[in-house]
Every structure is written in structure tokens, then in C-alpha cells.
Amino acid sequence: MSKAKELSKLRNNIIIDMNDFIIKYAENILDVSKNDLAEQIYEAAKDDVKGLDQLFNDNGYGRTTKYTDIAEGFLCNSNHVGPEEVETEAQKLVNEAIEYLGKNAQSFDQWRAE
């Protein structure tokens, strides 16, 4: 497998992990009886990831620890992104994760319910 394909696969896997982590975090904060946590998260974050702060009412803890920190760690470890680029690249990865969540919200909610 080429290096580019390998990195693409790793990036996709981390996006899935980021969304899994944020959904598990939401299970402890939001009403889980509705079975639409992924959709709630996506709706809160689709225009601005800081919308999660209001959804969770946690001053950014969930957004930071379940999205931003994971994205930064992945980028530093796998892409060797330097400190001067990591914030910008992490935000791009967070946006990709949110977009992925929006496109796959039903699957995430279905998986969570099983």
C-alpha cells in the first residue's frame, strides 16, 4: 500500500474514532432515550464546532478532548505536522470529522443503539 493510501486510511480511521469518542461522551450528558445523539452533535457543530460547547454545556471540554486534542495528536504522530501548522490542520480534520458524522449520523446512532 502506498504511503498516501496508508495515511488516507489512517485519517479515515481517526475520524471514525473521533466521532465514536464524542458520541460516547454525549451519552453521559445528553438524553440518550431519543437515539439521535449523532444527529444532535452534527446539528450543533455543523456551522461551528464551538456549538458543541453549548450542546454539552461544558465550556469546551468535550470539543477539545474528543475532537481537537485527538486530531492534533494524530497529525503530530502520523503526519509529523509541526507546532506552527498543527492548529490549522487539526481544525481541518475536525471539520472533516463533523462532515463525516453528518453523512453517517444514522449509522452511528444505529450502531450505538445495538
Secondary structure, 3 states (H helix, E strand, C coil): CCHHHHHHHHHHHHHHHHHHHHHHHHHCCCCHHHCCHHHHHHHHHCCCCCHHHHHHCCCCHHHHHHHHHHHHHHHHHHHCCCHHHHHHHHHHHHHHHHHHHHHCHHHHHHHHHC
